[in-house]
Structure formats: structure tokens, C-alpha cells
Amino acid sequence: MYQMETYLIFFTLLLVLVYLTIIVRFHKNQNRMDNLIEENAKHLKELNSFYQSQQNPLGPLMSGVKQSVTIHFDKNGKILYSDKNFQNLLGYTNKELSQKNLHVLLNENISLKDPLDTSIIRRIFANPKLYTENETELETKGGKKVWISWTNRIIYNKKNQPVEIHSVGFDITKRKNLESDLMFLASVDPTTGALNRQAFLQTGTRELRRSIRYHHPLSILLVKLTLKGETNLNLPERDKLLKELTQQCKKTMRDVDYL
């Protein structure tokens, strides 16, 4: 009898121990699961942020672009319709725009009889499928330049000929200004304002190939600056000398020359 009670107590203690072990492991697994869920949510948030950055790499520059602009025009550039956002962006009233030609806003001097006309409007109507999207620079009423990215819908008549273009666009002026600044920084020497070595070699290679193709002469002038007397110039003095030399070169250059 005593031995049986001892076995019973031992068995009870064993069950309690097993139960406690199961409870401890359950809590550990639960904590581990909570940590995994939290870590997974963190990774998911990081992936979403990365995806959004890839979708919109310009970030803050494009965050303010919310309202679209809409304009309809015919093959001659006559403005048939413009919405309020387009009018506000360019600073014109609806009446003023209805009396204007889109070529004027594009700052294009168009000759209707010119077979070599390169107007963007003519190109769109000539090849509608190639210009479902395009970017143009417009001029506001105050003379300011504005860049707009367009998505175009071509309207056809019964003879399947394009007669109108309905365009919806967004102001991308900030992006274009950034691209221009980056291009300037990548191609111009910050001290003198002349082309840097890489940009000059690229331009020179293009001009050399053009001269060979069209059998035109190409001239290259190398200027060597020799200092007399004291030659140990410090950095500000050297920069000042290079700037003065650059300005003298620019005074004698033509518009088609590269420095």
C-alpha cells in the first residue's frame, strides 16, 4: 500500500513536471512566433518602402505632383479645349488660350509649307503610335519655361485619319531642372566653367567623326600657360589665373566652338 502511494505521488509529480515543461515550451514558442511576426512585418515595411522608392526615385521632387492638366488640339496646333489646371499653370484664361496656337506656347516658329518641319505636333500626327507619351517645354504667360510629361490619346475620323489629340500631363519642371543641374555638374569644370576633360573628349570625338564623315576641316588649339618668375602659386591664385585665361578665350570664341 505504501509503495503504491509512493508510485502515485511520483507519477503525479511527473505529470506536473511534464505539464510545466509543456507550458514553458509553449510560452517560448509563442514568444518566438511573436518575434517572427514582428520581424516579418518590419521586413515587409522595408520592402514596401524600397518598392515605392523604385517606383518614384525622385521622391520629394514628385511628391507635390497631384493635379493633372488636360488639353485638346488639332493637327494645326489649334487649342480646342484646356482645363482649369492647364490655364492656371500657364497663367492664361480660357478665352486667351482658345485664341492661341499651341505652336506659340511651344515657342516654335512653324512654316506650314516647310517640308522639313520638325514640329512635335506634326510628328505626333504623322506617327501617332510612336508618340503615346512625350515631354514638351511650354512657355507661360510670364515667359517662364515649364516642362510637362504628356500621355496622348489620338482621335480618328471615319476615314481612320488622326484629327485631334487629347493629352493629359503632369508638371515635371523640377525633375527637368534637376537633370539639367546634374548634367552641368557632370560636364563642366566648377572652377572655370569650361568643359571638363571627360566632356571635352566626348565632344571632341563626336566633332572628329563628323569632320571625317562630311570631309570638313577640324581645328584644335592647345593653349599652354607659362609663368615667369614666381611659380609657386597657391590654390586661390591659380584658380584666379585659370578663370582669367578662360574669360579671355571665351571672348574670341565662336558659338560653335568648344572650350
N, C-alpha and C positions, 0 to 999 in steps of 0.2 A: 504493500500500500504506500509506504513511504517512498519507495523507488518510483512508483507510478506518478506520485505528486511531483517528484523531482523532475521526471521527464516532461510532465505537463508544464511546469514552470519554465524549464529550459526551452521547450517548444514555443511557449508564449513569448519569451524574451527574443527568441529567434525571429518570430513573426514581426515583433515590434521593430527589431533591428532591420529586417528586410523592408518593412514599411517606411522607416525613416530614410533608409538608403534610396528607396524609390522617390520619396518626397524631395530629398536633396538633389538627386539627379534631374528630377522634373524641373525644379527651380533653376538649376544650372542650364538646362536645355532651353528653358523659357527665356532666361536672360540672354543666352547666346542667340536665340531666334530674334529677340527684340533688337539686339545689336546688329544682326544681319539685315533686318528690315530697315533700321535707321541708316546703315551704311549703303544699302541699295537705293534708298530714297536720295541720299546725298549724291551718289554716282549718277542717278537719273537726272537730278537737277543740274549737275555739271555737264552731262551730255546735252541736255536741252539748251543750256547756255552756249555750249560750243556750236550746236546746230544753228542757233539763232545768229551767232556771230558769223558763221559761214554764209548764211542767207543774207545777212546785212553787214558786210565787213566794214562799212564806213561808220557804223554805229551812230554816234550823236549827230553826225552831219545829216543823216537821212531821217532821224527820228522826228524832225519837225515837219516832214513832208506828209501831209494828211489829205489835203484837198486836191482833187484833180482839176484840170482845165480842159474844156471841150471847144472844138472849133470845126466848122464845116466849110469847105471851099470847093470851087470848081476848077477845071483844068487850066483856066486863065489866071488863077490866083484870086478870084473874086470871093470875098468873105460872105458866105451865105448865112452863117449863124455863129455866135460866140456866147458862151455862158458868162455869168457874173464873175466867176473866179478868174477867167481869162481877161476880162475887161479890167478888173482890179489889179491884176498882175502887171499889165502893160500901161495902166493909167488912162485908158480911153473909155469913153462912154459907148454904149451900144450903137448910137447913131453915128458916132465918129468912125467906128470900126466898119460899119455897113457901107461907108463911103470910101473905104481904103482898100487897096490891093495888098494881098499877103506878101507880094514881092517887096513892097516898101518896108514892111516890118522885118523881112529877112535881109534888108539892106542890099538887095540885088537890082542891078540895072539890067533889065531884060529887054532884048530886042525880039519881037515876035517873028521876024524874018531871018533871024540868025540860025543857020543850020547847026552851028557848033554850040548852041545854047546849053549850058550845064546847070540850069536851074534845078533845084531839088524837087520842085513841083512837077516839072516836065519829066524828070527821071522817075518819079513815083508813078505818074500816069502811063509812062512808057513801059515800065516793068513793075506792075502792082505787087506781084508775089515776092519780089525781091525787097520790097520796102514796107513790109508789115510793121516794122519798127525802125525808127530813125531818131537822130538827135539834131536839133537845129538851134541856132543862135538868133534870137529876136531882139529888136531894139524897142525900148519903152518910149513913151511919150516924152520923158525927160532925157532921152538919149542914153539911158543905161542899158547895158548888154545883159540879156537873160537867156540861159540855156534851158531847153525843155526836151525831155525824153518822151517821144510820141509812140503810141500804138495806133495804127491806121486801119480803118475799115473802108474798103473800096465799094462804091455804089455803082452798079451797072444799069444800063438801059436795056430795052427789049432786044437790041441787037448785040447784046453782050459786050458793049463798049463802056469803059470806065468814064463816068460823067461827074462824080463827086467823090470827095474824100472826107470821111468823118473821123476825126482824130481826138484821142484822149491822151493827155500828157501830164507830167509832173515836173515841177521846177527842180532842176539838178545843178543850178548855178554854183552852189557851194562845192559840190563834187568836182565840177569843171575847174573852179578856181584852185582847188587843192591839187588836181592833176597838173595844172599849169605851174604851180609853185614847185611841185616835185620835179617836173621836167626841167625847170630853170635851175634848181639846185643840183640836178644830176649832170647838167651840161655846161654850166657857167662857172668860171673861177670867181669865188666870192671877193677876192681882193681887187681884181682889175675889171671884172665884168666882161672879160673876153671869154671865148670858148675854152674849156679846159682841154687837156690832152686827149682824152677819150673822144669827146665830141668833135674835136678838130680832125682827128684821124678818121672818124666815121664820115664826116662831111667831105674831107679831102678825098677819101676813097670813092665816094659817090661822084664827085666832080671829075675825078680822073677817068672813071668808067664812062661818064657822059662825054668827055672830050675825045676819048678813043672811038666811041660809037658814032659820033657826029663829025669827027675829024676837025674839031675846034682846038685852037691852041689853049694851053693852060699854063698860067704863070704862078710861081711860088716865090715869095720874097721872105728871106730869113734875115731878121734884124738881130745883130749881136751888140750888146751894150758893154763897152769897155770903160772902166773907171780909171781916172788918172789920179795919182797921189794917194790919198787915204782910201783904202778899200774895205776897211773893217766897219761896214755899216751895220747898225743894229736893225732889228726887225722892223720897227716903225719907219725908219729912214729908207730901208729897202722897199717896203710897201709903197711909200710915197713916191719913190723914184719910178717904180713899175706903173703906178697909176698915171703919172705924168707922161710916161712913154706911151701908154695905151691911149690916152687922150690925144696925143699928137698923131698917132697912127689913124685914129678914127676920123680926124679932121681931113685926111687925104684919101679916105676910102670911098668907094662907090657902094651903092646899096646892094650890089650883087657880090661884093667881096666878103671874105670871112677872116676874122682876126682870132 
